[in-house]
Amino acid sequence: MSETPSVQKKMIRIKYVRSGICAIEKHKRVLRGLGLRRLNQVVERVDTEAVRGMVKTIPYLVRILD
């Protein structure tokens, strides 16, 4: 039984910068899907196409850090 070396996954830091109160309902669900709940909150997610697509959907609400 061989052990596989732990591969570090690339992470992306996302900051919630603008209120989603007036955003359409689909965009509010994307915010929740990313785990963003409070303004100025920063979350780290694995850098995948799905996460990048979610961020691309709501560029006026979030910023990518680093």
PQR file with spaces between the fields and no chain letter, atoms N, CA, C, O and H, PARSE charges and radii, in Angstrom:
ATOM       1  N    MET     1       0.844   -1.175    0.000 -0.4000 1.5000
ATOM       2  CA   MET     1       0.000    0.000    0.000 -0.0000 2.0000
ATOM       3  C    MET     1       0.897    1.248    0.000  0.5500 1.7000
ATOM       4  O    MET     1       1.633    1.487    0.957 -0.5500 1.4000
ATOM       5  N    SER     2       0.832    2.013   -1.044 -0.4000 1.5000
ATOM       6  CA   SER     2       1.682    3.193   -1.136 -0.0000 2.0000
ATOM       7  C    SER     2       0.884    4.448   -0.792  0.5500 1.7000
ATOM       8  O    SER     2      -0.307    4.561   -1.081 -0.5500 1.4000
ATOM       9  H    SER     2       0.234    1.818   -1.821  0.4000 1.0000
ATOM      10  N    GLU     3       1.576    5.359   -0.177 -0.4000 1.5000
ATOM      11  CA   GLU     3       0.929    6.616    0.184 -0.0000 2.0000
ATOM      12  C    GLU     3       1.194    7.645   -0.904  0.5500 1.7000
ATOM      13  O    GLU     3       2.311    7.759   -1.409 -0.5500 1.4000
ATOM      14  H    GLU     3       2.543    5.267    0.058  0.4000 1.0000
ATOM      15  N    THR     4       0.166    8.382   -1.254 -0.4000 1.5000
ATOM      16  CA   THR     4       0.351    9.438   -2.247 -0.0000 2.0000
ATOM      17  C    THR     4       0.779   10.707   -1.529  0.5500 1.7000
ATOM      18  O    THR     4       0.251   11.023   -0.463 -0.5500 1.4000
ATOM      19  H    THR     4      -0.741    8.289   -0.844  0.4000 1.0000
ATOM      20  N    PRO     5       1.722   11.433   -2.098 -0.5600 1.5000
ATOM      21  CA   PRO     5       2.140   12.679   -1.447  0.2800 2.0000
ATOM      22  C    PRO     5       1.004   13.691   -1.461  0.5500 1.7000
ATOM      23  O    PRO     5       0.235   13.772   -2.419 -0.5500 1.4000
ATOM      24  N    SER     6       0.913   14.453   -0.391 -0.4000 1.5000
ATOM      25  CA   SER     6      -0.156   15.451   -0.330 -0.0000 2.0000
ATOM      26  C    SER     6       0.158   16.577   -1.302  0.5500 1.7000
ATOM      27  O    SER     6       1.200   17.228   -1.224 -0.5500 1.4000
ATOM      28  H    SER     6       1.538   14.387    0.387  0.4000 1.0000
ATOM      29  N    VAL     7      -0.762   16.780   -2.202 -0.4000 1.5000
ATOM      30  CA   VAL     7      -0.607   17.823   -3.210 -0.0000 2.0000
ATOM      31  C    VAL     7      -1.356   19.055   -2.723  0.5500 1.7000
ATOM      32  O    VAL     7      -2.542   18.986   -2.402 -0.5500 1.4000
ATOM      33  H    VAL     7      -1.608   16.251   -2.265  0.4000 1.0000
ATOM      34  N    GLN     8      -0.656   20.178   -2.671 -0.4000 1.5000
ATOM      35  CA   GLN     8      -1.307   21.398   -2.221 -0.0000 2.0000
ATOM      36  C    GLN     8      -2.170   21.946   -3.337  0.5500 1.7000
ATOM      37  O    GLN     8      -1.710   22.145   -4.461 -0.5500 1.4000
ATOM      38  H    GLN     8       0.307   20.235   -2.931  0.4000 1.0000
ATOM      39  N    LYS     9      -3.422   22.184   -3.011 -0.4000 1.5000
ATOM      40  CA   LYS     9      -4.345   22.731   -3.992 -0.0000 2.0000
ATOM      41  C    LYS     9      -4.241   24.245   -3.986  0.5500 1.7000
ATOM      42  O    LYS     9      -4.087   24.866   -2.935 -0.5500 1.4000
ATOM      43  H    LYS     9      -3.795   22.022   -2.098  0.4000 1.0000
ATOM      44  N    LYS    10      -4.326   24.826   -5.159 -0.4000 1.5000
ATOM      45  CA   LYS    10      -4.256   26.274   -5.273 -0.0000 2.0000
ATOM      46  C    LYS    10      -5.536   26.873   -4.700  0.5500 1.7000
ATOM      47  O    LYS    10      -6.643   26.427   -5.003 -0.5500 1.4000
ATOM      48  H    LYS    10      -4.451   24.322   -6.013  0.4000 1.0000
ATOM      49  N    MET    11      -5.357   27.890   -3.867 -0.4000 1.5000
ATOM      50  CA   MET    11      -6.499   28.528   -3.210 -0.0000 2.0000
ATOM      51  C    MET    11      -6.712   29.920   -3.784  0.5500 1.7000
ATOM      52  O    MET    11      -5.789   30.546   -4.306 -0.5500 1.4000
ATOM      53  H    MET    11      -4.458   28.252   -3.620  0.4000 1.0000
ATOM      54  N    ILE    12      -7.945   30.386   -3.677 -0.4000 1.5000
ATOM      55  CA   ILE    12      -8.303   31.724   -4.123 -0.0000 2.0000
ATOM      56  C    ILE    12      -8.988   32.429   -2.957  0.5500 1.7000
ATOM      57  O    ILE    12      -9.853   31.844   -2.304 -0.5500 1.4000
ATOM      58  H    ILE    12      -8.694   29.878   -3.253  0.4000 1.0000
ATOM      59  N    ARG    13      -8.613   33.680   -2.687 -0.4000 1.5000
ATOM      60  CA   ARG    13      -9.221   34.461   -1.611 -0.0000 2.0000
ATOM      61  C    ARG    13     -10.229   35.424   -2.225  0.5500 1.7000
ATOM      62  O    ARG    13      -9.909   36.167   -3.152 -0.5500 1.4000
ATOM      63  H    ARG    13      -7.910   34.155   -3.217  0.4000 1.0000
ATOM      64  N    ILE    14     -11.448   35.403   -1.699 -0.4000 1.5000
ATOM      65  CA   ILE    14     -12.539   36.214   -2.235 -0.0000 2.0000
ATOM      66  C    ILE    14     -13.062   37.113   -1.125  0.5500 1.7000
ATOM      67  O    ILE    14     -13.312   36.647   -0.013 -0.5500 1.4000
ATOM      68  H    ILE    14     -11.709   34.799   -0.946  0.4000 1.0000
ATOM      69  N    LYS    15     -13.229   38.406   -1.420 -0.4000 1.5000
ATOM      70  CA   LYS    15     -13.732   39.358   -0.437 -0.0000 2.0000
ATOM      71  C    LYS    15     -15.078   39.903   -0.896  0.5500 1.7000
ATOM      72  O    LYS    15     -15.247   40.280   -2.055 -0.5500 1.4000
ATOM      73  H    LYS    15     -13.026   38.785   -2.323  0.4000 1.0000
ATOM      74  N    TYR    16     -16.025   39.937    0.023 -0.4000 1.5000
ATOM      75  CA   TYR    16     -17.365   40.453   -0.214 -0.0000 2.0000
ATOM      76  C    TYR    16     -17.314   41.966   -0.002  0.5500 1.7000
ATOM      77  O    TYR    16     -17.162   42.416    1.134 -0.5500 1.4000
ATOM      78  H    TYR    16     -15.888   39.631    0.965  0.4000 1.0000
ATOM      79  N    VAL    17     -17.440   42.772   -1.082 -0.4000 1.5000
ATOM      80  CA   VAL    17     -17.194   44.207   -0.981 -0.0000 2.0000
ATOM      81  C    VAL    17     -18.419   45.093   -1.159  0.5500 1.7000
ATOM      82  O    VAL    17     -18.368   46.276   -0.820 -0.5500 1.4000
ATOM      83  H    VAL    17     -17.563   42.407   -2.005  0.4000 1.0000
ATOM      84  N    ARG    18     -19.508   44.560   -1.677 -0.4000 1.5000
ATOM      85  CA   ARG    18     -20.690   45.395   -1.891 -0.0000 2.0000
ATOM      86  C    ARG    18     -21.937   44.612   -1.510  0.5500 1.7000
ATOM      87  O    ARG    18     -22.035   43.413   -1.770 -0.5500 1.4000
ATOM      88  H    ARG    18     -19.549   43.600   -1.953  0.4000 1.0000
ATOM      89  N    SER    19     -22.878   45.295   -0.899 -0.4000 1.5000
ATOM      90  CA   SER    19     -24.077   44.643   -0.406 -0.0000 2.0000
ATOM      91  C    SER    19     -24.883   44.010   -1.529  0.5500 1.7000
ATOM      92  O    SER    19     -25.000   44.569   -2.619 -0.5500 1.4000
ATOM      93  H    SER    19     -22.798   46.270   -0.688  0.4000 1.0000
ATOM      94  N    GLY    20     -25.431   42.845   -1.251 -0.4000 1.5000
ATOM      95  CA   GLY    20     -26.248   42.134   -2.225 -0.0000 2.0000
ATOM      96  C    GLY    20     -27.733   42.341   -2.029  0.5500 1.7000
ATOM      97  O    GLY    20     -28.538   41.593   -2.584 -0.5500 1.4000
ATOM      98  H    GLY    20     -25.336   42.391   -0.365  0.4000 1.0000
ATOM      99  N    ILE    21     -28.113   43.344   -1.250 -0.4000 1.5000
ATOM     100  CA   ILE    21     -29.521   43.569   -0.952 -0.0000 2.0000
ATOM     101  C    ILE    21     -30.345   43.789   -2.226  0.5500 1.7000
ATOM     102  O    ILE    21     -31.420   43.206   -2.368 -0.5500 1.4000
ATOM     103  H    ILE    21     -27.458   43.952   -0.800  0.4000 1.0000
ATOM     104  N    CYS    22     -29.866   44.604   -3.133 -0.4000 1.5000
ATOM     105  CA   CYS    22     -30.615   44.910   -4.355 -0.0000 2.0000
ATOM     106  C    CYS    22     -30.235   43.993   -5.514  0.5500 1.7000
ATOM     107  O    CYS    22     -30.717   44.181   -6.630 -0.5500 1.4000
ATOM     108  H    CYS    22     -28.992   45.077   -3.017  0.4000 1.0000
ATOM     109  N    ALA    23     -29.388   43.016   -5.269 -0.4000 1.5000
ATOM     110  CA   ALA    23     -28.988   42.090   -6.329 -0.0000 2.0000
ATOM     111  C    ALA    23     -30.147   41.148   -6.646  0.5500 1.7000
ATOM     112  O    ALA    23     -31.038   40.933   -5.825 -0.5500 1.4000
ATOM     113  H    ALA    23     -28.996   42.863   -4.361  0.4000 1.0000
ATOM     114  N    ILE    24     -30.111   40.594   -7.852 -0.4000 1.5000
ATOM     115  CA   ILE    24     -31.161   39.642   -8.204 -0.0000 2.0000
ATOM     116  C    ILE    24     -30.987   38.359   -7.377  0.5500 1.7000
ATOM     117  O    ILE    24     -29.898   38.069   -6.881 -0.5500 1.4000
ATOM     118  H    ILE    24     -29.387   40.769   -8.519  0.4000 1.0000
ATOM     119  N    GLU    25     -32.055   37.618   -7.242 -0.4000 1.5000
ATOM     120  CA   GLU    25     -32.082   36.462   -6.347 -0.0000 2.0000
ATOM     121  C    GLU    25     -31.011   35.421   -6.694  0.5500 1.7000
ATOM     122  O    GLU    25     -30.422   34.816   -5.797 -0.5500 1.4000
ATOM     123  H    GLU    25     -32.940   37.854   -7.645  0.4000 1.0000
ATOM     124  N    LYS    26     -30.762   35.216   -7.963 -0.4000 1.5000
ATOM     125  CA   LYS    26     -29.744   34.243   -8.377 -0.0000 2.0000
ATOM     126  C    LYS    26     -28.363   34.650   -7.873  0.5500 1.7000
ATOM     127  O    LYS    26     -27.579   33.795   -7.460 -0.5500 1.4000
ATOM     128  H    LYS    26     -31.240   35.707   -8.691  0.4000 1.0000
ATOM     129  N    HIS    27     -28.063   35.928   -7.903 -0.4000 1.5000
ATOM     130  CA   HIS    27     -26.768   36.417   -7.428 -0.0000 2.0000
ATOM     131  C    HIS    27     -26.649   36.282   -5.912  0.5500 1.7000
ATOM     132  O    HIS    27     -25.564   36.019   -5.394 -0.5500 1.4000
ATOM     133  H    HIS    27     -28.700   36.622   -8.239  0.4000 1.0000
ATOM     134  N    LYS    28     -27.751   36.461   -5.208 -0.4000 1.5000
ATOM     135  CA   LYS    28     -27.744   36.261   -3.751 -0.0000 2.0000
ATOM     136  C    LYS    28     -27.434   34.804   -3.421  0.5500 1.7000
ATOM     137  O    LYS    28     -26.725   34.517   -2.457 -0.5500 1.4000
ATOM     138  H    LYS    28     -28.632   36.675   -5.629  0.4000 1.0000
ATOM     139  N    ARG    29     -27.973   33.876   -4.234 -0.4000 1.5000
ATOM     140  CA   ARG    29     -27.708   32.457   -4.011 -0.0000 2.0000
ATOM     141  C    ARG    29     -26.251   32.110   -4.308  0.5500 1.7000
ATOM     142  O    ARG    29     -25.675   31.236   -3.660 -0.5500 1.4000
ATOM     143  H    ARG    29     -28.549   34.108   -5.018  0.4000 1.0000
ATOM     144  N    VAL    30     -25.657   32.790   -5.283 -0.4000 1.5000
ATOM     145  CA   VAL    30     -24.241   32.571   -5.580 -0.0000 2.0000
ATOM     146  C    VAL    30     -23.383   33.035   -4.405  0.5500 1.7000
ATOM     147  O    VAL    30     -22.415   32.366   -4.044 -0.5500 1.4000
ATOM     148  H    VAL    30     -26.125   33.499   -5.809  0.4000 1.0000
ATOM     149  N    LEU    31     -23.732   34.179   -3.804 -0.4000 1.5000
ATOM     150  CA   LEU    31     -23.012   34.668   -2.619 -0.0000 2.0000
ATOM     151  C    LEU    31     -23.042   33.627   -1.512  0.5500 1.7000
ATOM     152  O    LEU    31     -22.011   33.319   -0.914 -0.5500 1.4000
ATOM     153  H    LEU    31     -24.518   34.722   -4.097  0.4000 1.0000
ATOM     154  N    ARG    32     -24.215   33.090   -1.243 -0.4000 1.5000
ATOM     155  CA   ARG    32     -24.353   32.076   -0.192 -0.0000 2.0000
ATOM     156  C    ARG    32     -23.574   30.817   -0.551  0.5500 1.7000
ATOM     157  O    ARG    32     -22.979   30.181    0.319 -0.5500 1.4000
ATOM     158  H    ARG    32     -25.052   33.340   -1.729  0.4000 1.0000
ATOM     159  N    GLY    33     -23.578   30.462   -1.820 -0.4000 1.5000
ATOM     160  CA   GLY    33     -22.849   29.287   -2.274 -0.0000 2.0000
ATOM     161  C    GLY    33     -21.350   29.414   -2.068  0.5500 1.7000
ATOM     162  O    GLY    33     -20.661   28.424   -1.820 -0.5500 1.4000
ATOM     163  H    GLY    33     -24.061   30.978   -2.526  0.4000 1.0000
ATOM     164  N    LEU    34     -20.848   30.638   -2.174 -0.4000 1.5000
ATOM     165  CA   LEU    34     -19.432   30.884   -1.922 -0.0000 2.0000
ATOM     166  C    LEU    34     -19.124   30.964   -0.436  0.5500 1.7000
ATOM     167  O    LEU    34     -17.958   30.976   -0.040 -0.5500 1.4000
ATOM     168  H    LEU    34     -21.407   31.442   -2.376  0.4000 1.0000
ATOM     169  N    GLY    35     -20.173   31.020    0.394 -0.4000 1.5000
ATOM     170  CA   GLY    35     -19.971   31.093    1.844 -0.0000 2.0000
ATOM     171  C    GLY    35     -19.844   32.511    2.356  0.5500 1.7000
ATOM     172  O    GLY    35     -19.375   32.727    3.473 -0.5500 1.4000
ATOM     173  H    GLY    35     -21.119   31.010    0.072  0.4000 1.0000
ATOM     174  N    LEU    36     -20.256   33.479    1.557 -0.4000 1.5000
ATOM     175  CA   LEU    36     -20.164   34.881    1.967 -0.0000 2.0000
ATOM     176  C    LEU    36     -21.471   35.318    2.612  0.5500 1.7000
ATOM     177  O    LEU    36     -22.542   35.191    2.019 -0.5500 1.4000
ATOM     178  H    LEU    36     -20.637   33.303    0.649  0.4000 1.0000
ATOM     179  N    ARG    37     -21.371   35.834    3.831 -0.4000 1.5000
ATOM     180  CA   ARG    37     -22.565   36.245    4.566 -0.0000 2.0000
ATOM     181  C    ARG    37     -22.490   37.688    5.045  0.5500 1.7000
ATOM     182  O    ARG    37     -23.508   38.378    5.082 -0.5500 1.4000
ATOM     183  H    ARG    37     -20.501   35.938    4.312  0.4000 1.0000
ATOM     184  N    ARG    38     -21.296   38.155    5.412 -0.4000 1.5000
ATOM     185  CA   ARG    38     -21.147   39.518    5.952 -0.0000 2.0000
ATOM     186  C    ARG    38     -20.278   40.358    5.034  0.5500 1.7000
ATOM     187  O    ARG    38     -19.340   39.849    4.419 -0.5500 1.4000
ATOM     188  H    ARG    38     -20.468   37.594    5.382  0.4000 1.0000
ATOM     189  N    LEU    39     -20.586   41.630    4.942 -0.4000 1.5000
ATOM     190  CA   LEU    39     -19.804   42.561    4.151 -0.0000 2.0000
ATOM     191  C    LEU    39     -18.368   42.600    4.658  0.5500 1.7000
ATOM     192  O    LEU    39     -18.139   42.531    5.866 -0.5500 1.4000
ATOM     193  H    LEU    39     -21.348   42.042    5.442  0.4000 1.0000
ATOM     194  N    ASN    40     -17.417   42.707    3.769 -0.4000 1.5000
ATOM     195  CA   ASN    40     -15.975   42.707    4.040 -0.0000 2.0000
ATOM     196  C    ASN    40     -15.448   41.367    4.540  0.5500 1.7000
ATOM     197  O    ASN    40     -14.314   41.294    5.013 -0.5500 1.4000
ATOM     198  H    ASN    40     -17.603   42.762    2.788  0.4000 1.0000
ATOM     199  N    GLN    41     -16.231   40.328    4.448 -0.4000 1.5000
ATOM     200  CA   GLN    41     -15.782   38.993    4.832 -0.0000 2.0000
ATOM     201  C    GLN    41     -14.866   38.441    3.743  0.5500 1.7000
ATOM     202  O    GLN    41     -15.112   38.658    2.557 -0.5500 1.4000
ATOM     203  H    GLN    41     -17.152   40.387    4.063  0.4000 1.0000
ATOM     204  N    VAL    42     -13.821   37.737    4.136 -0.4000 1.5000
ATOM     205  CA   VAL    42     -12.893   37.104    3.195 -0.0000 2.0000
ATOM     206  C    VAL    42     -12.960   35.595    3.403  0.5500 1.7000
ATOM     207  O    VAL    42     -12.860   35.111    4.530 -0.5500 1.4000
ATOM     208  H    VAL    42     -13.620   37.561    5.099  0.4000 1.0000
ATOM     209  N    VAL    43     -13.131   34.851    2.299 -0.4000 1.5000
ATOM     210  CA   VAL    43     -13.147   33.396    2.365 -0.0000 2.0000
ATOM     211  C    VAL    43     -12.092   32.846    1.412  0.5500 1.7000
ATOM     212  O    VAL    43     -11.744   33.488    0.421 -0.5500 1.4000
ATOM     213  H    VAL    43     -13.212   35.245    1.383  0.4000 1.0000
ATOM     214  N    GLU    44     -11.590   31.664    1.715 -0.4000 1.5000
ATOM     215  CA   GLU    44     -10.645   30.971    0.834 -0.0000 2.0000
ATOM     216  C    GLU    44     -11.348   29.756    0.264  0.5500 1.7000
ATOM     217  O    GLU    44     -11.932   28.959    0.998 -0.5500 1.4000
ATOM     218  H    GLU    44     -11.873   31.142    2.519  0.4000 1.0000
ATOM     219  N    ARG    45     -11.288   29.626   -1.031 -0.4000 1.5000
ATOM     220  CA   ARG    45     -11.880   28.489   -1.724 -0.0000 2.0000
ATOM     221  C    ARG    45     -10.834   27.873   -2.642  0.5500 1.7000
ATOM     222  O    ARG    45      -9.894   28.545   -3.064 -0.5500 1.4000
ATOM     223  H    ARG    45     -10.814   30.274   -1.627  0.4000 1.0000
ATOM     224  N    VAL    46     -11.002   26.600   -2.947 -0.4000 1.5000
ATOM     225  CA   VAL    46     -10.107   25.940   -3.889 -0.0000 2.0000
ATOM     226  C    VAL    46     -10.341   26.558   -5.266  0.5500 1.7000
ATOM     227  O    VAL    46     -11.485   26.742   -5.681 -0.5500 1.4000
ATOM     228  H    VAL    46     -11.766   26.053   -2.604  0.4000 1.0000
ATOM     229  N    ASP    47      -9.268   26.873   -5.963 -0.4000 1.5000
ATOM     230  CA   ASP    47      -9.349   27.548   -7.255 -0.0000 2.0000
ATOM     231  C    ASP    47      -9.747   26.552   -8.336  0.5500 1.7000
ATOM     232  O    ASP    47      -8.893   25.910   -8.947 -0.5500 1.4000
ATOM     233  H    ASP    47      -8.338   26.723   -5.625  0.4000 1.0000
ATOM     234  N    THR    48     -11.050   26.429   -8.565 -0.4000 1.5000
ATOM     235  CA   THR    48     -11.582   25.545   -9.597 -0.0000 2.0000
ATOM     236  C    THR    48     -12.370   26.366  -10.599  0.5500 1.7000
ATOM     237  O    THR    48     -12.651   27.543  -10.373 -0.5500 1.4000
ATOM     238  H    THR    48     -11.744   26.951   -8.069  0.4000 1.0000
ATOM     239  N    GLU    49     -12.722   25.739  -11.698 -0.4000 1.5000
ATOM     240  CA   GLU    49     -13.520   26.430  -12.712 -0.0000 2.0000
ATOM     241  C    GLU    49     -14.889   26.819  -12.161  0.5500 1.7000
ATOM     242  O    GLU    49     -15.422   27.871  -12.514 -0.5500 1.4000
ATOM     243  H    GLU    49     -12.494   24.783  -11.882  0.4000 1.0000
ATOM     244  N    ALA    50     -15.453   25.990  -11.312 -0.4000 1.5000
ATOM     245  CA   ALA    50     -16.768   26.274  -10.749 -0.0000 2.0000
ATOM     246  C    ALA    50     -16.738   27.533   -9.888  0.5500 1.7000
ATOM     247  O    ALA    50     -17.617   28.387   -9.996 -0.5500 1.4000
ATOM     248  H    ALA    50     -15.020   25.136  -11.026  0.4000 1.0000
ATOM     249  N    VAL    51     -15.724   27.643   -9.036 -0.4000 1.5000
ATOM     250  CA   VAL    51     -15.604   28.817   -8.169 -0.0000 2.0000
ATOM     251  C    VAL    51     -15.325   30.058   -9.012  0.5500 1.7000
ATOM     252  O    VAL    51     -15.906   31.117   -8.773 -0.5500 1.4000
ATOM     253  H    VAL    51     -15.010   26.949   -8.948  0.4000 1.0000
ATOM     254  N    ARG    52     -14.439   29.929   -9.995 -0.4000 1.5000
ATOM     255  CA   ARG    52     -14.149   31.067  -10.882 -0.0000 2.0000
ATOM     256  C    ARG    52     -15.409   31.524  -11.609  0.5500 1.7000
ATOM     257  O    ARG    52     -15.616   32.723  -11.793 -0.5500 1.4000
ATOM     258  H    ARG    52     -13.967   29.069  -10.189  0.4000 1.0000
ATOM     259  N    GLY    53     -16.250   30.583  -12.022 -0.4000 1.5000
ATOM     260  CA   GLY    53     -17.503   30.921  -12.694 -0.0000 2.0000
ATOM     261  C    GLY    53     -18.457   31.653  -11.775  0.5500 1.7000
ATOM     262  O    GLY    53     -19.147   32.582  -12.195 -0.5500 1.4000
ATOM     263  H    GLY    53     -16.082   29.608  -11.872  0.4000 1.0000
ATOM     264  N    MET    54     -18.496   31.232  -10.513 -0.4000 1.5000
ATOM     265  CA   MET    54     -19.366   31.903   -9.549 -0.0000 2.0000
ATOM     266  C    MET    54     -18.907   33.345   -9.327  0.5500 1.7000
ATOM     267  O    MET    54     -19.726   34.262   -9.262 -0.5500 1.4000
ATOM     268  H    MET    54     -17.936   30.478  -10.171  0.4000 1.0000
ATOM     269  N    VAL    55     -17.591   33.535   -9.211 -0.4000 1.5000
ATOM     270  CA   VAL    55     -17.052   34.881   -9.020 -0.0000 2.0000
ATOM     271  C    VAL    55     -17.317   35.734  -10.258  0.5500 1.7000
ATOM     272  O    VAL    55     -17.615   36.923  -10.147 -0.5500 1.4000
ATOM     273  H    VAL    55     -16.926   32.790   -9.264  0.4000 1.0000
ATOM     274  N    LYS    56     -17.208   35.129  -11.420 -0.4000 1.5000
ATOM     275  CA   LYS    56     -17.442   35.857  -12.673 -0.0000 2.0000
ATOM     276  C    LYS    56     -18.902   36.297  -12.800  0.5500 1.7000
ATOM     277  O    LYS    56     -19.197   37.287  -13.468 -0.5500 1.4000
ATOM     278  H    LYS    56     -16.966   34.163  -11.510  0.4000 1.0000
ATOM     279  N    THR    57     -19.805   35.568  -12.164 -0.4000 1.5000
ATOM     280  CA   THR    57     -21.225   35.908  -12.199 -0.0000 2.0000
ATOM     281  C    THR    57     -21.527   37.168  -11.404  0.5500 1.7000
ATOM     282  O    THR    57     -22.440   37.917  -11.753 -0.5500 1.4000
ATOM     283  H    THR    57     -19.566   34.763  -11.622  0.4000 1.0000
ATOM     284  N    ILE    58     -20.763   37.412  -10.328 -0.4000 1.5000
ATOM     285  CA   ILE    58     -21.053   38.547   -9.439 -0.0000 2.0000
ATOM     286  C    ILE    58     -19.840   39.458   -9.247  0.5500 1.7000
ATOM     287  O    ILE    58     -19.450   39.714   -8.108 -0.5500 1.4000
ATOM     288  H    ILE    58     -20.022   36.803  -10.044  0.4000 1.0000
ATOM     289  N    PRO    59     -19.236   39.951  -10.323 -0.5600 1.5000
ATOM     290  CA   PRO    59     -18.022   40.759  -10.162  0.2800 2.0000
ATOM     291  C    PRO    59     -18.258   42.094   -9.468  0.5500 1.7000
ATOM     292  O    PRO    59     -17.323   42.681   -8.923 -0.5500 1.4000
ATOM     293  N    TYR    60     -19.490   42.577   -9.481 -0.4000 1.5000
ATOM     294  CA   TYR    60     -19.797   43.855   -8.845 -0.0000 2.0000
ATOM     295  C    TYR    60     -19.996   43.724   -7.334  0.5500 1.7000
ATOM     296  O    TYR    60     -20.135   44.732   -6.641 -0.5500 1.4000
ATOM     297  H    TYR    60     -20.249   42.100   -9.924  0.4000 1.0000
ATOM     298  N    LEU    61     -20.010   42.491   -6.818 -0.4000 1.5000
ATOM     299  CA   LEU    61     -20.209   42.264   -5.387 -0.0000 2.0000
ATOM     300  C    LEU    61     -18.951   41.772   -4.671  0.5500 1.7000
ATOM     301  O    LEU    61     -18.828   41.934   -3.457 -0.5500 1.4000
ATOM     302  H    LEU    61     -19.897   41.673   -7.381  0.4000 1.0000
ATOM     303  N    VAL    62     -18.019   41.172   -5.412 -0.4000 1.5000
ATOM     304  CA   VAL    62     -16.846   40.568   -4.783 -0.0000 2.0000
ATOM     305  C    VAL    62     -15.569   41.000   -5.482  0.5500 1.7000
ATOM     306  O    VAL    62     -15.598   41.496   -6.609 -0.5500 1.4000
ATOM     307  H    VAL    62     -18.120   41.040   -6.399  0.4000 1.0000
ATOM     308  N    ARG    63     -14.436   40.805   -4.792 -0.4000 1.5000
ATOM     309  CA   ARG    63     -13.110   41.048   -5.354 -0.0000 2.0000
ATOM     310  C    ARG    63     -12.240   39.840   -5.058  0.5500 1.7000
ATOM     311  O    ARG    63     -12.394   39.192   -4.022 -0.5500 1.4000
ATOM     312  H    ARG    63     -14.412   40.403   -3.877  0.4000 1.0000
ATOM     313  N    ILE    64     -11.322   39.538   -5.974 -0.4000 1.5000
ATOM     314  CA   ILE    64     -10.338   38.491   -5.741 -0.0000 2.0000
ATOM     315  C    ILE    64      -9.108   39.149   -5.162  0.5500 1.7000
ATOM     316  O    ILE    64      -8.588   40.106   -5.736 -0.5500 1.4000
ATOM     317  H    ILE    64     -11.197   40.064   -6.815  0.4000 1.0000
ATOM     318  N    LEU    65      -8.634   38.651   -4.033 -0.4000 1.5000
ATOM     319  CA   LEU    65      -7.445   39.193   -3.380 -0.0000 2.0000
ATOM     320  C    LEU    65      -6.229   38.392   -3.808  0.5500 1.7000
ATOM     321  O    LEU    65      -6.342   37.213   -4.145 -0.5500 1.4000
ATOM     322  H    LEU    65      -9.057   37.873   -3.568  0.4000 1.0000
ATOM     323  N    ASP    66      -5.062   39.030   -3.794 -0.4000 1.5000
ATOM     324  CA   ASP    66      -3.772   38.413   -4.144 -0.0000 2.0000
ATOM     325  C    ASP    66      -3.684   38.080   -5.576  0.5500 1.7000
ATOM     326  O    ASP    66      -2.665   37.557   -6.027 -0.5500 1.4000
ATOM     327  H    ASP    66      -4.970   39.987   -3.520  0.4000 1.0000
